[in-house]
Structures are given as structure tokens and as C-alpha cells.
């Protein structure tokens, strides 16, 4: 297969895009698919709740920590090679997950799954940036963005259906035939790009890996350890503080490394790139955190089973899927800021309205309809933010830039889920001081739901909790307000409408 130069679109580019999107969708779905299978895993593997929670935690940690490194590996060994490697590892690990006979074996398999996901993810943006010229890149990134936005919401629904119909093993085994098909499509259509020789920044790899691991582990597992002792004199605040100190040392090293740093800090001299990282962090924080309290409300307060609870978010997912490619095409005429800014605001206000509507007697169909606002806002955000991040990158910075952008997105997702869980527990204690124990997350295992007397307080706690991601979205909107048009956008406007299409 011949090598391709940057931004020269191949006739099979769209086929390659759909092949990549399929693999990307799989790995994002697996970040949330376990949430509705927790009771089944506890029963099937005779495991405690703490052990089952590690099934998700191990995946997210193994996914988030290596992203800075794997983006650069795509530059060095080729994004096609690394994409196929990551998808192969993920698919084989999915088979292992389904055959796991103990909770320890399942957690180990999920770590390998996460590593495969981390290898695959940065290559998707890198290939899109290199394969699609500016006039069609917005549409391609719109499809990529729709995939990222929808997959997180599809996970709980798919997990509930598969557990109900076939058993918990199939939430992992379903990846195997899909992964094999995606591998065949990617091997057939993904072109080989020119490789760039890079020195591997070993100190940077070690510092970023240790720092990210300690921060993500500390925030995500703080609830498990009660925000106190982990082992001996080591406490969760010490773990997080050490992680922050290591990341500061990493940044200092990147600034001093004159050879080839893991994260070229000049990336952040581009205002659009820096602001896009803030914006994507805000969106990812919200999308991955709002599902936790919402699902608890729907299952515990409204007595819905996991499948029906997840179905109430179907309008949001469907609208976002329909609109996102249209938004990508609209970027041929509209600046990213003109779409991302109203999208952030619409999403924030819609989430706040949804939160205030969470009462013990609000019709579930009305809540489902209200998610349409969040779907509209989400569709307006993903593609403009992604194209803003990558549009001004030099070809030799695409791998590093994509790695940092995806690391920001994934770490924000982990931190969002952890912070919302902590806030929810605090609001439950405030709203249900006498029943905080029964109204905690442990109550989700109670098939009968909450006692009537506790439902109003639980709903109020969920409302208050969801205001956090709504506010974080406004911070993302502030970042989007300062986007500038990509360098190629002004030139593109001088072309005729026919040439744009």
C-alpha cells in the first residue's frame, strides 16, 4: 500500500473513517457498559461491590494514563500500525474478559483492554487530520465527535439489554465479532502515512505516567478509601498531592528538554489549541459524570429497570447522532466559535433544567423529551471543538497534539465521574441525615428501590449534584468564546460554494 501525504484525501477516506469510528465507538462504550451489569457481576463471580467497581476503575486508569505516550508512538511507527495494534489488543482482551472466572482475572483483562484503547484512540484524530483536507475535515470530525458523545450514553443501555438477554459475559464478547470486522475494514482502507523518527522521551514517559496515575487513582478511589489511609502513613490527599508534584516536575522537564519532549509546550502557544483542551475537558467532564446521578434517580426513585432508565436518554443520543454530521458540514461556512459557544450554553441550561425537573412525580416521558436540549447542545460542540484543536497543528505535531487532547478528554471524564460521586454522597448526607446509609450508592443493590420517605430527599440531592457539571459547561463556554477562526477558514471562504462542496 502506497504512502500518503498529509491532507491529500484518498477516494477510500470515508470508508477508512467508518472503519476507525467503529473501533473508537467500541472502546468508549466499554467505559460505561459495566455500570448496569454490577449486580450480575457480583452474583456471577461471587465478588464484593468494591471488587466489581475495580472492573471499571482498572479500565479507565489503563486507558487514561498512557495517552500522552501513545500519541507520539503513532508518529514514530505510523497511525495505521498503532491503530491496528490497539484494536487487536482490545479485541483479544474482550474475549479474555468474557471467559474470566474470578474478579481478579476480569480486572486484569480490563487493564489490557484499557491499554489497547489507549493505543488506538490518538490515532483516530491523527488519521482524520492527515487524510481529510480542510473542506471536508469538519464533517469527518463531526462524525468522530458524534461517536465520542453518543458512545458514553449507549454503554449503560447496551449493557442492560445484553445482561437481561444473554448474561454479563456478552457485554465483553459482543466486542469480538465487531472488533474482527473493524480490523478487516481498517486493514483494507487505512492508508500508510509517512513515519517521523522521534526520540522517546524516557523521563517524560515516566513522569507523566506516574503523575497521571497517582492523580486519577487518588480522585477515583478516594471514595473507596474514605479519603483517608491507603496503606501505612500514605493517605489519599498525599497520593493526589504527590501526583500533582510529579506532573509539575513533568512540565518543568518538558520546558527544559531541548531534544524532543513528549509534550511540546509550544502546542499551547496556539490559543485555539489551549482553549480547545479546556472546552473538551468541560464537555467530557459533564457527559461522563451526569449519567451517574441520573441513573440512580431513575432506578431508585422511579423504580425503573436499568434498560428502561437508559432508554430515557435515547432522545439525546439519537438527536446528537443525526445532527453532528450536519454540524461538521456547516463548518465550511461557520466558524467553530459560532457553533461551539451556543452549543455549550444550550447544553448547560438544558442540563440545569433537567436537574430541577427531577422530582418524585415528574413524568418520565417528559424527562426523556428534556434530554433533547442536551443532545442539540452536544451536537454543536464536539466537531467545532475538535477541529479548533487540530486545525493549526504542524504535521509533525499531530501525534503529540492528538495524544494531549485525548488525554485531557479522558482524564476529565474520570475526574468528573469521581467528583460527582463525592458530591452526591455529601448531598445525600445533607438531605437524608438519618438515612444516609440506606440512601447511599449501596442502596442501588436494593431491588425494591428507596423507601417512600427517602425519595424526595434523594431526588433533591441528585438535582443539587447535577448543577456541578452544568456550571463546568459554562467554563467551557467561556473558553469557546475566545476561539479564533482556523488559519485555513478565511481562505476557504474565498472559494466558490461549488468547490466547498
N, C-alpha and C positions, 0 to 999 in steps of 0.2 A: 504494500500500500504506500503510495507516494506521500511525502511530507507536504503539509500545507502551510502557507504563510499566514500571518496574522490578518484577521478580519476579511479574508477573501472567502466569500460564502460558497460552500460546496452544494451542488444540487441535492445531496442527501442530508443537508444540515438539519432539516426539520425531522427527518427520521432519526438522526442521531440524538436530537434534543429529546424526543419522546422516549427513546431508549434510556437516556440518563434520568429523565424525570421519573420513570418507573422505579428505578433503583433508589433514587432520592426519596420518593414517597414512602417506600418500604421502611427505610431506616428511621424516618421521622414518625411514622405510625407506631413503630416499636418503642418509642419513648413513652407512650401513654397507653398502649394496648393492655398492659398488665393491670391497670387501675381497676377494671371491672372483673378481673379474674382472681383477686386476692383471696376471697373465701374458698374458691375452688383449689387454689394452690395450697392453702393451709390444710385443707382436708386431704388432698391427693398426695402431698408429700409429708404429712404429719409434722408440719413446721409451725413455729410460733409466728405471731404477726411481725415481730422485729426482723426475723429471718426473711420473710416474704418481702418486706419493704426494701431489703437489700437487692432484690431482683431488679427493681427499677433504679435504685441508687447506684449499683455497680455499673449498669449500662450507661447512665448519664455521666458518671465520673470518667469512665473509659472513653466515652465519646468526646467530652469537652476538653480534657487535658492535652491530648496530642495535636489539636487542630493547628496550632501555630507551626508545628514541625511538618505536618503532612502537606500543608500548602506549598512549602518550599520543595518537598520531595517531588511534587508534580512538575515543578520547573526542571528539576535535575533529571528525573527519569521519564518524563513525559506524562501529561494528564491522562492519556488513554491507558497507559500501562498501570498507573496507580488506581484509576477508576476500576478497571477490571480486577485488580488485586483486591481492593477493598470490598467490592461486591462479592467476589468469590469467598473471602473470609467470612463475610456476613452470612452468606447463604449456608455454608458448611456449619457455622456456629448455630444457625437456626435449627438445623437438623439435630445437632447435639442437644439443644435446649429441650426439644420435644421428647428426647429419649432419657433425659435426666431422671434419675431415680431418687435423688436426695436434694435438699435445698442447697447444700454446698456445691454440688455438681452443677445445678442450674445457675447459681451465681457466677461460677467460673465460666460457664458458657456465655453468659451475658456480658462478661468482661471482654471476651473475644469478639462477640457481636459489636460491642461499642468501639473496639479498635478498628474493625472493618468499616464501620460507619465514619469514623474519624478520617480514615484514609480516603474514602470515597467523596465526602462532602465538598472539600475545597475544589476538587477537580471540576465539579459541575459549573460553577461560576467561571472558572478559568477557561473551560472549553467554550462556553457561551460568548465570553468576551473576545476570544480569539477567532471563533468560527463565524460570528454574525457581524456584518457591517452595521454602522450606526443607524441606518434607516430601518433595520429590522430587529436590532438588538433589544429595543424596548418591548416588542411583542414577545420575544423569546424570554426575557427576564420577567415579563408578566406571567407567563406560564410557570416559570420557576417559582415566582413569588406565590402564585395561587397554590402550588404544590406545598410550599412551606406553611402557608396559612391554614390550609384545609387538613393536612395530614394529622396535626395535633388533635383536631376535633373528631376525626374519623376513628382514631385509635380506640377510645372507650366504646364507641358504638360497635365497631368490628369485634372487639374483644368480647363484649356481651353476647353478641349473636353466636360467635364461634363456641364460646363456653357453653351456652344453652343448647346448641345443636350437636356439638361433636366432642366437647371436653377441652380442658385447658391446653393440652398438647398442641392443638391445632392453631392456637394463636401464634405459635412459632413455626409449625410445619407448613402453614399456608405460604410462608416466605420461600420455601424450597422450589416449587414449580415456577413461581413468579420470578425468583432470582435466576433460575436457569434460563428462562425465556429472556429476561433482561440482559443476561450475559451474552446470549447469542445475538441479540439485536445490537448491543454495544460493540461487540467484536466485529460485526458486519459493517456498521455505519460510522463508528467513531474514527476520525482521521488521526494520523500520526502528525504531531507538530514538532517543529524544530526544538531540540532539547538545549538547555542552557546549563553550562557547567557551573556548579555552585560549590563553594566550600561549606562544609557542615559546621555551623557554629555550636560546638560541643558545650561550652559553658552556658551559652544561651539556651540550648535544649534542656540542660539540667536545671537551670534556674527557673525557667518558665514552667517546666513540668512539675517541679516540687512546689513552686509558689501557687500555681493554679490548683493543684491537688489539695493543698492544705486549706486554701480559702473555700473551695467548693465543698470539700469534706466537712469542714467546720460548720458552715452555714446549713448545709443539707442535713447533717447528722446532729446538729445542736439539740434538736427536739428529742432525739433518741437518748442522748446522754444528759438530758435535763440542763443543758448549758453549764455543766459543771465538769467533774473529773472524767477524763477519758481513760488514763492509766497513770498511776502514781501521782506526781505533782502536776502532770500535764492536764490542763483544763481546755474546754472549747475556746474561750477567749484567747488563751495562749496559742492554740493551734491557728486561729484566724489571724492573730497579730503576727505570728511568725510567717505565715503565708504572705501577708501584706509587705513585711520587711524583705522577704525574698524577692517579691515582684518589684519592689523599689530597686533592689540590687540588680535585678534583670534589666530595668530601664537604664540605670547608670551604665551597665556593661554595654548595652546596645549603643548608647551615645559615645562611648569610648572606643568601641570596636571599629577600627578603620578598615578592616579587611572586608568582611561580608557578614553583617549582623543578621540574626534570624528575623528580626522585625526592623526593617529600615525606617528609622524615625522620620525620615523626610516624607514618608507617606502622609504623615499628619500635618505637614506644612500645607498640603492641599486642603483648603477649608471644607470643600464638599465631602472629602473622604472622612475627615474628623466628625463632621456633623452627621453624616450618614451612619457612622458607627453608634452615635448617641441615639439616633432615631430608631435604628433596627434593634438596639438594646431595649428601648422602651416598648416597642411592639412585641418583641419576643417575651419580655417580662410579663406583659399583660396576657397574651394568648395562652401561655403555658401556666399561668397562675390562676386565672379566673375560673377555669374548669373545676378546680378542686372544691371550693366552697359551693359552687353552683350544683355540682353533682351530689354533694352531701345534703343540700337543701331539698333537691328533688327526690332523693331516695329516703331521707329520714323524716322530713317534714311533710312531704306529699305522698309518701309510700309508693313511689314508682319503682319498678324493677330497673336494673341497670340499662337494659336495652331501650326501654321507653324514655328513661331520663336522658340518655344520649341522643335519642331521636328528636328531642325538643330543640336541639341545636342544629338539626338538619337544614332549616331555612337559611341560617347564617352560612353554612358550608356551601350549599348549592348556589346562593347568590354570589358569594365570593368567587366560586369556580367559573360561573358564567361571565362575570364582569371583568375579571383580572386580565384575560387576553385582550379585551376591548380597551382597557386602560393602557396596556402595553402599546397598542396601535395608536392610541391618542397621543402618545409621547412624541410622535412625529410632528405634531402641531402645538403641543402644550409643554411648557417647562415642567420638570419634575416637581418644583415647589408648588405650582398651581394645582397639582393633584394631591401631593402628599400632605400639605398643610390642612386643607379641608378634610381630608381623609382621617387624619389624626384627631381633629376636633370632633368630627361626626362619631368616630369610634368611642372617644372618651365620653361624650354626652350620652350616647346610646347605652354604654355600659352603666353609667350612673343612673339613668332612668330605669334600666333593667334591675339594678340593685334595689332601688326604692320600691319597685313593684313586687319584691319578694315578700309576700305576706302569706299567712296560712290559708287564705281563701282565694287568692288570685287564680283565675282560670289558667291552666297550664297552656292551653292553646294561645292565650294572649301573650304569655311569656315567650312562646315559640315565635310568634309574629314579631315581638320586640327584638329578637336577635337579628332581624333583617337589617336594622341600622348598623349593627356591628359588622355584618357581612359587607355592607356597602362601604363602610369606612376601611375595612381590611383590604378590600379590592383596590382601593385608591392609594394604598400605602406601599405594598410590597415591591411592585415593579419600579415606581419612581425612586424609592429609597435605594434599591439595589443598583439601578443604573447610575444614580448620583455617586455611589461609592466607587464604581469601577470605570466610569467614563473617562477620567483624566489620567488613569494609571498608564505608565510606560509598559510596553510588552514584557520587559524583564522584571517588572514588579507585580505582575498579575497574580502569580502564585502566592507571594507573600501577602499581598493585599487581600486576596480571597481568603487566605487562612486566618488573618486577623479578623476580617469581617464576620466570618462564620464562627470563630471563637467567641467574639462578642455576643453574637446571637445565642449561642448555646449556653454560655456561662450565664447570661441574663435570664435564660429560661430556667436554669437550675436555681439561681438565686431568687427568682420570682416565686417559684413554687415553694421554696423553703420559707421565705419571708411571709408569704400569705398564710402558710400553715401556722407559723408562730403567732401572727396577728389574730387568726381565727381562734386559737386556743385562749388568747388573752381576752378577746371579746366574749367568748363563751363564759369565762370565769366571771366577767363583769355582769353579764346579762342573766346568768344562771348560777349565782354563787352557791346555792345549796345543792345544785345538781350538776356541777361542773364535771364531775367524774363520769356520770352516765351520759352527759351531753357532749363528751369529748369525741375525738375521732374513733376511739374504741367502740363507740355506740354504733358505728357503721356495720358491725358484725351482728347486730340485733335485727333479726328478720322482721320483727314487728314494728320497727321504727321507734320514734320517740314517744314518750307519754304525752298526752294531750296538753298537760300543763306546761311542758317544756318547749313546745313547738314554736310559740310566739317569740320566746326569748332566743331560741336558736336561729329563727329567721332574721331577727334583728341583728344578731351577731354576724350573720352572713352578709347582710346589707352593709354594715359598717366595714367589714373586711374588703368587700369589692370596691370600695371607694379608693383604696390604695392604688390598684392598677389603673383606675380612671385618672387619678392625679398624675401618675407616672406617664401616661399617654400625653398629658398636656406638656410635660417636659420634652417629650419627643416632638410635639408640635412646635415648641419654641425653637428647637434645633432645625426643623424643616423650614421655618420661616426665614432662615438665613441661607438656604440653598441658593447657589447661583447657577445659571444655565450651563450645561456641559459645553466644553470648548467647541464641539462639533455642531451644537444645536443651531447657533446663528448661521453657520454656513449652510446647514440643511434647509433653512427657511428660504434661501435664495433659489433652491431647486424648484422645478415645476411640480405641481401636485401629482402629475403622472409619474415623475421619476421617484417621488417619495413612495408611491405605492408599488 
